[in-house]
Amino acid sequence: MDLISSILSALNEKAEQIVNEGNLILILREFLDIRDLCMKQYVFSMVGDLQKNLGGCIKDGLPDFIKSACANLFYNEQIIDPNQNQLTVCNNACWCLGEMAVSEANHEVIKPFTNDIVEKLKGIYKSKRLNKSLAQNIAITLGRLGLINPEAVAQHLDQIAKQWCVSLRFLKDENDDNQKYQAYKGLCYTISRNPQIIKKDFPYFCSALAHYHNPRAELHQIFKGIL
């Protein structure tokens, strides 16, 4: 699975013919029916990678992948998971949903699922010992959902704002995927739809902004508009 994913990523848009003629999407959907956590984590990773250059290829099967990813947004720190397989599946499913949300070809497909996704992420955020990597992935995915459907995310803002802001503080500097930029911008879009809610968690919001060094000019203006 890793080898196939690497080949497709290297080919970029040129991989579309291979994906279509090889029925790869159908195969990946069937793999998700297998009760194997290792298999699921690889499938979600590959589907997420496909979104970057070939989002349109997966559009027809996207609802099934969204439902499966949402069903695997499960994290319980009390469950013994020595190999962290369940954690990795959850992490990859969360990241995959974020990649779907940021893929222009699939905006309208994933938007109706926004509430269901945020409900699951909200539940994970309530964990007492939340995995750091998972918390950061949730912050990014929430931000990306906030970019395409801020009204839906804003309905949950009173329950997720604090942890969302705390998680944003630990995101690394921007990389080629612009994940940090998208996460912060999505948060701001969400706040603009429900500005009164952020008042009780305003110190955490300010702390998150303070941890974003040298934001882009556009984002800097958005920050100023909220402050």
N, C-alpha and C positions, 0 to 999 in steps of 0.2 A: 504493500500500500504506500509506504514511504517513497519507494522508487518511482511508482506511477505518478504520485503527486509531484515529485521533483521534476520528472520529465514534462508533465503538463505545464508546470510553472515556468520552465525554461522556454517552452514553445510559445507561451502567451496566447495571443489570438489565433495563432496557427494551429493550436490544438483542437479547435472547434470541430474539424472534420473527424478527428480521432474519437472525440467524445460522442459525437452523433452516430457514427458508423459502428462504434463498438458497444453501443447501448450501455455506456458507462453509468448513466443516471439511473437506469432501471436496475442495474446490478447493485449500485450503492443503496438504493431503496430496499432491496431484498436483504442486503447485509444487515440493515438496521433491525430486521426481524429476528436476527440471531441473538440469543441471550449470552452474548460474550462482550464483556466491558471493554476489552482491548480492541475488539473489532469496531465497536461503536465510537471509541475515541478517535480511531484512525478515519472513520467515515466522516465524522463531523469536521475533522481537520481538513480532509480533502474537499468537502463541500464548501467550506469556508475559503479555501484557496481558489476554488473554481469561481467564486463570486468576483474576485478581483479583475479577471480578464474575460470570463465567459459567463457572466451572470445570466445573460439571455438564454443560454443553452439549458439551464436548469429551471427555467421559469415555469414550465408546465408541471413539473414535479415538486415545485417549491412548497405548496401547502403541506404536503406529506412530510417534507423535511422539517418544516417549521413546527408542526405538531409533535414530531418525534423529538426534536431538540428541546422543545418546551417541556415535554414529559420527562426529559432527563435533567432538568434543572432541579436537582435534588441534592441537598447537602445536609448531613447530620454529623456533627463532630463527635457524637457518642458512639457511632458505628465504627467497629474495628475494621480498618481498611489498610493493612500493612503495606500494600503495594500502591496505595493511593489511586487505584483504578477508578473507583466511583468519583473521586474528586476530579480526576483528569477528564472523565467523561463529562461531568458537569461544567468544568472549565472550558472544554472544547465546544460544548453545545452552546454555552453563553457567547463565546467568541464568534462562533459560526453565525448565530443570530445577528450579532453586530455587523458582520460582513454582509449579510443579506440586506440589512437595513441601509447600509451605506452604498449598496449597488444600485445605481440609477435605474437599471432595467427592472428592478424588483420592488421599488418603493410602494407601488399601489397594491402589490400582492401581500406584502407583510404588514401594511398599515392596519388592516382589520384585526390582526392578532396582537396588536400593541398592548391592549389591556391584559390579556392572558399572560403575555410574557412578563410584563411589569409585576403582575401579581406573584408570579413565581420568584422573580428576583427580589421582590420585597420580603418574601418569606425567608430567603437565604440571608438577607441583610440583618435579620433579627437574631441570627446565630450568635451565641456568646463568644465563641472562639472562631471567628471567621478567618479562613485562609487568606493571606495577604494577596496572593496572585489572583485568586478568585474575586476578591473584593475589587481589585483594579479592573478586571475584565468586566465586572458588572457595571462599574462606573462608566467605562467606555461604551458598552452596549446601551445603557440608559441614555447616554449623550447622543448616540447615533439615532436612537428611536426618537429622542427629543427634537432632532433636526427635521424629521419627516412627519412626526405626529405629536407636537408639543402639547396640544390640548389634552390628549389621552394620558400622557405621562404626568401632566400637571395635576390630574385628579388624585394622584398618589403622593404628591410632593410633600405633604405634611408628615408622611410616614417614612420617607426615604431621603429627605434633604440632608439631614445631619450626616448619615453614614456615607451618602454620595459625596458630599464635600470632603469628608475625612479621607475617603479613598482616593479622591483626585489629587490630594496633596502628595501622594507617593508615586504618581505616574512619572516615568522618566521623561527626559527632554524629547521633543518632537523627533520622530523618525520619518521614514519615507511614506508610512501609512497615515501620517497626520492624526494619529489616534488621540493624542492629548488635545490637540486643537479641536477636533470634533467633539470630544467628551465635554470640554468646557463650553463650547459654543452651544451644544445641545442643552446643557444645564441652563444657560442663560436664556435660551429660547423658551424653555419650560417655565422658568421663573417669570418671564414676561407675560405668561398666560395666567399666572396665579401669584402675583407679587406680594399679596398680603401674607401668604403662608410662610414666606422665607424669613419673616421678622423674628420669630422665636429662635431660628437657627442662623441668624445673620452673622454672628461671630465666626461660625464655622465656614460660612461662605467667604467672609473676608480673609480667613486664614488660607482657604484654598487659593484665592486670588494671589495672596502674598507668596505662595509657593510656585507660581507660574512666572518664571523669569523670561523677560523679553518676549511677551506675546506679540503676535502680529498686530499691525496697526488697526485692522478691522476689528479684531477681538478686543483690543485695548479700548476702542470707542464703545463697544458693547458693554464692557465692564463699567466704564464711566457712566453710561446711561442708567445702569442699575444702582450704582452707588449714589 
